[in-house]
Amino acid sequence: MGFAKVNAAGTGYEGQTYVYNLGSSQSYRSGMALPTSLGNFNADLSTAFGSSWYNDATVRWGIVGVVGPTDALTGGDPARTTYFSQDYLGEAGGSAAVTFNSSNRGSLSTNLKSFFNTMNGVAVNGAVDGGALYAGTSVNSFSSFLPPGPSTYFGVGVNPLTAMSGASQAGLDVYRTLHSATGADLTSALDSNAVVGAGQYLGTFTLSDAGGLAFVPEPSAGVLSLLGMCLFLRRRRA
């Protein structure tokens, strides 16, 4: 999970980014027993972006995950498998599923791997809830892969971000995309068997204005009215 703040001129990002490791993406995809609540991040988000972070439309966040271009088969995910979020648009699973061609999948997985490699072992730098604060101007920071610096989002034209903008909660649908079906576990708890290049719905993450983060494995309007949000990162504490 990554957060970044757009500068006042709207020409880039400023200050720190905040990243948090949600653990194995396979656990979410398989429907394994997971806690509904994934913690509260108000303290860290307030440190990074001020106490009114939830009311600030310039604070953006998204969820990404990857098995790198040269990585071994991992939990049913072959090399270049990616996880990428979309604004849930008020209804879990209601966003348009991502679709990436071969070139997109190559660029996306390479850039995500660079981001993850940099986050591996990054010190918390004042974070208290298990994440890490990292200068947005640093090489391979979360915001360094976002427009308007580069013209794409981690090398693709699909925007994985959303903002609270004063709402009581915001959410992100997360999609898995295979680069190859060889050795892959094609199943998902919530979607049909995966097809190479087509986004497979994983579930919805929500974030409340109080900082509560939650995963909704079987989303419904009633459940979403009670819960909060998330992101993927495989980061090792220094």
C-alpha positions in Angstrom: 0.0 0.0 0.0 1.4 3.4 -1.0 0.4 7.0 -0.2 1.7 10.2 -1.7 0.8 13.9 -1.7 0.5 16.1 -4.8 2.2 19.5 -4.5 0.2 22.8 -4.4 1.0 23.5 -8.1 -0.2 20.1 -9.2 3.1 19.5 -11.0 4.5 16.7 -8.9 4.5 15.2 -5.4 5.9 16.6 -2.2 7.2 15.5 1.2 7.2 11.9 2.3 5.5 8.8 0.9 4.0 6.1 3.2 4.2 2.4 2.4 2.8 -0.6 4.2 3.3 -4.3 3.7 0.0 -6.2 3.6 1.7 -9.6 3.3 1.2 -12.3 0.8 -1.2 -11.4 -2.0 -2.0 -15.2 -2.4 -3.6 -15.1 1.0 -6.2 -12.6 -0.2 -6.7 -14.2 -3.6 -7.3 -17.7 -2.1 -9.9 -16.5 0.4 -7.9 -17.8 3.3 -9.1 -16.8 6.7 -8.0 -13.2 7.2 -8.9 -10.6 9.8 -11.6 -8.2 8.6 -9.8 -5.3 10.2 -6.2 -4.9 9.1 -5.3 -2.2 11.6 -5.5 1.5 12.0 -3.1 3.9 10.2 -4.2 7.3 11.4 -1.0 8.0 13.4 1.3 7.2 10.5 -0.8 9.0 7.9 -1.0 12.1 10.2 2.7 12.1 10.6 3.2 11.9 6.8 0.5 14.2 5.6 -1.0 16.1 8.6 -3.9 15.4 10.9 -6.5 16.2 8.2 -5.0 13.7 5.6 -8.5 12.2 5.1 -9.9 15.6 4.1 -7.1 16.4 1.7 -7.8 15.6 -2.0 -4.1 15.9 -2.8 -3.3 12.8 -0.8 -3.5 9.7 -3.1 -3.1 6.0 -2.4 -3.1 2.8 -4.2 -2.3 -1.0 -4.0 0.3 -2.9 -6.1 2.0 -6.2 -6.0 4.3 -8.2 -8.2 6.2 -11.4 -8.8 9.3 -10.1 -10.6 10.5 -10.8 -14.1 13.0 -13.3 -13.0 11.4 -14.6 -9.8 10.4 -18.2 -9.4 6.8 -19.4 -9.3 5.4 -17.9 -6.0 2.2 -19.1 -4.4 0.7 -20.0 -7.8 1.9 -16.8 -9.4 4.5 -17.1 -12.3 7.0 -14.4 -13.1 5.6 -11.0 -14.1 2.3 -11.6 -12.3 1.0 -8.2 -11.1 -1.6 -6.9 -8.7 -3.0 -3.5 -9.4 -5.8 -1.4 -7.8 -8.7 0.6 -9.3 -11.0 3.1 -7.5 -14.0 1.0 -6.4 -16.5 3.7 -7.5 -18.9 3.2 -4.6 -19.5 -0.5 -5.2 -17.0 -3.3 -4.5 -16.0 -5.0 -7.7 -17.7 -2.2 -9.7 -14.6 -0.8 -11.3 -13.5 -1.7 -14.8 -11.1 -4.7 -14.7 -7.6 -3.8 -15.9 -6.3 -5.4 -19.1 -2.6 -5.3 -20.0 -1.0 -6.5 -23.2 2.4 -8.2 -23.2 4.3 -5.0 -23.4 2.4 -3.4 -20.6 2.9 -6.5 -18.4 6.6 -6.4 -19.0 6.9 -2.7 -18.2 4.6 -2.9 -15.2 6.3 -5.9 -13.6 9.8 -4.4 -14.1 8.9 -1.1 -12.5 7.0 -2.7 -9.6 10.0 -4.9 -8.9 12.3 -1.9 -8.8 9.9 -0.2 -6.3 9.7 -3.4 -4.1 13.4 -3.9 -4.2 13.9 -0.4 -2.9 11.3 -0.8 -0.2 12.9 -4.0 1.1 14.6 -3.1 4.3 13.7 0.6 4.4 13.7 1.9 8.0 10.3 3.0 9.5 11.7 6.6 9.8 9.1 7.6 12.4 6.2 5.4 11.4 4.6 3.5 14.4 2.1 1.2 12.8 4.4 -1.1 10.9 4.8 0.8 7.6 7.6 3.1 6.5 8.0 6.8 5.7 10.2 7.4 2.7 11.2 10.7 0.9 9.1 11.1 -2.2 12.1 12.6 -4.0 14.2 9.5 -3.5 15.0 7.0 -6.2 12.2 4.4 -6.7 9.9 6.0 -4.2 6.2 5.3 -4.6 5.6 8.8 -6.1 8.6 8.5 -8.5 6.5 6.1 -10.6 3.5 8.4 -10.8 2.6 11.3 -13.2 3.4 14.1 -13.7 7.0 13.0 -13.3 6.8 10.0 -15.7 3.8 10.0 -18.1 2.6 6.6 -16.8 1.8 4.8 -13.6 4.5 2.3 -13.1 4.9 2.1 -16.9 1.2 1.7 -17.8 -1.6 4.2 -18.6 -4.0 2.8 -15.9 -4.3 4.9 -12.7 -4.3 2.8 -9.6 -4.9 5.7 -7.2 -7.8 7.2 -5.3 -8.3 9.8 -2.6 -10.4 10.2 0.5 -11.4 13.8 -0.4 -13.4 14.3 2.8 -15.4 11.1 2.4 -16.1 8.8 5.4 -14.3 6.0 3.5 -12.7 5.2 0.2 -12.0 1.9 -1.4 -9.9 0.1 -4.0 -10.7 -3.0 -6.0 -7.6 -5.0 -6.7 -7.0 -7.1 -9.8 -4.4 -9.8 -10.5 -3.0 -10.1 -14.0 -1.0 -13.1 -15.2 1.8 -12.8 -17.8 1.8 -16.6 -18.3 -0.5 -19.4 -17.3 2.4 -21.9 -17.1 2.4 -23.3 -13.5 -0.2 -20.7 -12.4 -3.0 -21.3 -10.0 -5.8 -19.9 -12.1 -8.4 -19.7 -9.3 -9.6 -16.9 -7.2 -12.2 -16.9 -4.3 -14.2 -14.2 -6.0 -13.7 -14.4 -9.8 -13.6 -17.0 -12.6 -10.4 -18.6 -13.6 -7.6 -16.2 -14.6 -6.9 -15.5 -18.3 -3.5 -14.1 -19.3 -3.6 -10.4 -19.7 -7.0 -9.9 -18.1 -7.5 -8.6 -14.6 -8.9 -11.1 -12.1 -10.8 -9.5 -9.3 -9.1 -10.2 -5.9 -11.3 -8.2 -3.5 -11.9 -4.7 -2.2 -9.9 -2.8 0.4 -11.4 0.1 2.3 -9.9 3.0 4.3 -12.0 5.0 6.8 -11.5 8.7 7.7 -10.4 7.4 11.1 -7.6 5.4 9.5 -9.1 2.0 9.8 -8.0 -0.4 7.0 -10.0 -3.5 6.0 -10.3 -6.2 3.4 -13.7 -7.2 2.1 -13.4 -10.7 0.8 -17.2 -11.0 0.1 -18.2 -7.5 -0.5 -21.7 -6.1 -0.1 -23.0 -2.6 0.3 -23.9 -3.2 3.9 -20.4 -4.5 4.8 -18.7 -1.6 3.0 -20.7 0.9 5.0 -18.8 -0.3 8.1 -15.3 -0.9 6.9 -12.1 0.9 5.9 -9.0 0.2 3.1 -5.5 -1.3 2.0 -2.3 -2.0 -0.5 0.3 -4.8 -1.4 3.9 -4.7 -0.7 6.4 -7.4 0.2 8.8 -5.3 2.4 11.4 -6.7 4.8 12.1 -4.6 8.0 15.7 -3.5 8.2 
